[in-house]
Amino acid sequence: MLRFLGKALRYNMSAHISNVPNLLAATIGMVLNNGIFLLGMWGMLFAGKEQNQDLLHYYIALNVLMMLSYGVLCFFFGGWIEMGDLIVNGHFESKLATPRHPLLLVGTHALHPSALGDLILGLAGIGLLIGMGETGIAIRSFFASILAIFAYYSLFVLSGSLAFFLPRGNAMAHLLNNLAIILCGYPVGKIFPTGIGRTLILLSPVAAISLMPMSWIETGTVIDFAQAAAGVFVLWLLALGVYRYGVKRYQALNLVGVQN
């Protein structure tokens, strides 16, 4: 599997580099788009608002966590976010006809050059935190982003697997993925510090991607890191379970269709 991952990385990187103008245009476009959005949010929440300054490092770290993990995953293995589309349009069936694991083949199916813009902004955010004197938060944000990569992967597999069960499951997958990405970009942990709102969010994939890692980023305690890792692991188990059940159902339905 590791050998195949290495080959897939080399293949995807060569594909990105083979079309440098497209890579540069997509990257610059994403940097400008997200940069304008982040500056707008900064102006709305923090510019001239002394009462909110203690949340500024939280906001920067949250976006570092989201953009770094999403950028890495989608730039190198962009196919996972489109898994639902592959199932609905029938392309997933060809992934089952090889000795390679279907999910690995799905990951290399599509490229998202614009995700490099997210990756660059995430790295810039780490530099900004270090410049603000928040070196500890910057280091913890980097390692929390590694956890978030696995959380995003699990989310994409889980949402994409809905296409095994629903006729328009791919549309639902895109909706859930976009909703999670939007929620992860806002300080939802501060909006719902207690009560049922925070409980509901902690039961969602958003918790594994942002809320639980953010607790560790702020406090740096082993318990919070273990909680974040456990949240990602539970989400991964859930995604893998739904995926395996969906594949069996998918294969059974195709077999019935062939026999008829």
C-alpha positions in Angstrom: 0.0 0.0 0.0 2.8 2.4 0.9 4.5 1.6 -2.4 1.3 2.4 -4.3 0.8 5.6 -2.4 4.3 6.7 -3.4 3.6 6.0 -7.0 0.3 7.8 -6.8 2.0 10.9 -5.3 4.6 10.9 -8.1 1.9 10.5 -10.7 -0.3 13.3 -9.3 2.7 15.6 -8.9 3.8 15.0 -12.5 0.3 15.7 -13.6 0.2 19.0 -11.7 3.6 20.1 -13.0 2.8 19.1 -16.6 0.3 22.0 -16.7 2.0 24.8 -14.9 -0.2 27.6 -16.2 -3.3 25.9 -14.9 -1.6 25.2 -11.6 -0.5 28.8 -11.2 -3.9 30.2 -12.2 -5.8 27.9 -9.9 -3.5 28.5 -7.0 -3.4 32.3 -7.4 -7.2 32.4 -7.7 -7.7 30.4 -4.5 -5.1 32.5 -2.6 -6.9 35.7 -3.7 -10.4 34.3 -3.0 -9.6 32.9 0.5 -7.3 35.9 1.3 -10.1 38.4 0.6 -12.5 36.3 2.7 -10.1 36.0 5.7 -9.3 39.7 5.6 -13.1 40.5 5.5 -13.7 38.2 8.5 -10.7 39.8 10.3 -12.1 43.3 9.6 -15.6 42.3 10.8 -14.5 40.4 14.0 -11.2 41.9 15.1 -10.3 45.3 13.5 -10.8 48.0 16.1 -12.5 45.6 18.5 -10.2 45.3 21.6 -12.7 43.0 23.3 -12.1 40.3 20.6 -8.3 40.4 20.5 -8.0 37.4 22.8 -9.8 35.3 20.2 -7.5 36.3 17.2 -5.0 33.6 17.7 -7.8 31.1 18.0 -9.3 32.2 14.7 -5.9 32.1 12.9 -5.1 28.6 14.3 -8.6 27.3 13.3 -8.1 28.4 9.7 -4.5 27.0 9.7 -5.9 23.7 10.8 -8.6 23.7 8.1 -6.6 25.0 5.2 -3.5 23.0 5.8 -5.2 19.7 6.2 -7.7 20.3 3.4 -5.0 21.6 1.1 -2.7 18.6 1.6 -5.5 16.1 1.1 -7.2 17.6 -1.9 -4.0 18.6 -3.7 -2.4 15.2 -3.5 -5.5 12.9 -3.5 -8.3 15.0 -4.8 -10.5 12.1 -5.9 -11.7 11.3 -2.4 -13.9 14.4 -2.3 -15.6 13.2 -5.5 -16.2 9.7 -4.4 -20.0 10.1 -4.5 -19.9 11.2 -8.2 -17.8 8.2 -9.1 -20.3 5.8 -7.6 -23.3 7.5 -9.3 -21.8 7.7 -12.8 -20.5 4.1 -12.7 -16.8 4.9 -12.6 -16.4 3.3 -9.2 -17.1 -0.2 -10.6 -13.8 -0.2 -12.6 -12.0 0.4 -9.3 -13.3 -2.9 -8.0 -11.8 -4.8 -11.0 -8.1 -4.4 -9.9 -6.0 -5.8 -7.1 -5.5 -2.3 -5.7 -7.7 -1.1 -2.9 -10.6 0.8 -4.5 -10.3 3.8 -2.1 -6.6 4.3 -3.1 -7.7 4.3 -6.8 -10.5 6.8 -6.0 -8.0 9.1 -4.3 -5.9 9.3 -7.5 -8.9 9.7 -9.8 -9.0 13.5 -9.8 -6.7 16.5 -9.3 -7.5 19.8 -7.5 -4.7 22.3 -8.3 -6.5 25.1 -6.5 -6.0 23.2 -3.2 -2.4 24.4 -3.3 -3.7 27.8 -2.5 -5.3 26.5 0.7 -2.0 24.8 1.5 0.0 28.0 1.0 -2.4 30.0 3.2 -2.2 27.4 5.9 1.6 27.6 5.9 1.4 31.4 5.9 -0.9 31.2 8.9 1.7 29.2 10.8 4.3 31.9 10.0 1.9 34.6 11.2 1.3 32.8 14.5 5.1 32.5 15.0 5.4 36.2 14.2 2.8 37.0 16.8 4.9 35.1 19.4 2.5 32.1 19.5 5.2 29.5 18.6 3.6 26.8 20.8 0.2 27.3 19.2 1.8 27.3 15.7 3.6 24.0 16.4 0.5 22.4 17.8 -1.6 23.7 14.9 0.8 21.9 12.5 0.5 18.6 14.2 -3.2 18.9 14.7 -3.5 19.5 11.0 -2.1 16.0 10.5 -4.9 14.6 12.6 -7.4 16.7 10.5 -6.1 15.2 7.3 -7.3 11.8 8.5 -10.6 13.4 9.7 -11.2 15.0 6.3 -10.4 11.7 4.6 -12.9 9.9 6.8 -15.5 12.6 6.2 -15.1 12.3 2.4 -15.4 8.5 2.5 -18.4 8.6 4.8 -20.3 11.2 2.8 -19.3 9.6 -0.5 -20.6 6.2 0.7 -24.1 7.7 0.8 -24.2 7.3 -2.9 -24.3 3.5 -2.3 -27.7 3.9 -0.6 -29.3 7.1 -2.1 -30.1 7.8 -5.7 -28.8 11.4 -5.3 -26.2 10.5 -2.7 -23.5 12.4 -4.5 -25.4 15.7 -4.2 -25.9 14.9 -0.5 -22.2 14.2 -0.2 -21.2 17.6 -1.7 -23.7 19.3 0.7 -22.3 17.6 3.8 -18.6 18.2 2.7 -19.3 21.9 2.1 -21.2 22.3 5.3 -18.4 20.7 7.3 -15.8 22.9 5.6 -17.8 26.1 6.3 -18.4 25.2 9.9 -14.7 24.4 10.4 -13.8 27.9 9.2 -15.8 29.6 12.0 -15.1 29.7 15.8 -18.0 27.4 16.5 -16.4 26.2 19.7 -16.7 29.7 21.1 -20.2 30.2 19.8 -21.4 27.0 21.6 -19.1 26.8 24.7 -21.7 24.7 26.7 -25.1 23.1 26.4 -26.8 21.1 23.7 -25.4 23.1 20.8 -21.9 22.1 21.6 -23.0 18.5 22.3 -24.6 18.2 18.9 -21.5 19.6 17.2 -19.3 17.2 19.1 -21.3 14.3 17.7 -20.6 15.5 14.1 -17.5 15.2 11.9 -16.8 18.9 12.5 -15.7 17.9 16.1 -13.0 15.5 14.8 -11.8 18.0 12.2 -11.7 21.2 14.2 -13.2 21.4 17.7 -11.3 18.6 19.4 -7.9 19.4 17.8 -8.5 23.1 18.7 -8.8 22.2 22.4 -5.4 20.6 22.2 -3.9 23.6 20.3 -5.1 26.0 23.0 -4.2 23.9 26.1 -1.4 21.6 24.9 -2.5 18.8 27.3 -2.1 15.1 26.6 -5.7 14.5 27.5 -7.0 16.9 24.8 -4.7 15.4 22.2 -5.9 11.9 23.1 -9.5 13.1 22.8 -8.8 14.6 19.4 -7.1 11.4 18.2 -10.0 9.3 19.6 -12.5 11.5 17.7 -10.7 11.0 14.4 -10.4 7.3 15.0 -14.1 6.9 15.7 -15.0 8.9 12.6 -12.6 6.7 10.6 -14.2 3.5 11.9 -17.7 4.8 11.1 -16.6 5.8 7.6 -14.9 2.5 6.9 -17.9 0.5 8.3 -20.4 2.4 6.1 -18.1 2.1 3.1 -17.7 -1.6 3.4 -21.4 -2.2 3.8 -22.1 0.0 0.8 -19.6 -1.8 -1.4 -21.2 -5.2 -0.6 -24.6 -3.7 -1.4 -23.2 -2.2 -4.6 -21.7 -5.4 -5.7 -24.9 -7.4 -4.9 -27.1 -5.0 -6.9 -24.7 -5.2 -9.9 -24.7 -9.0 -9.8 -28.5 -9.1 -9.7 -28.5 -6.7 -12.7 -26.1 -8.9 -14.7 -28.1 -12.1 -13.9 -31.3 -10.5 -15.1 
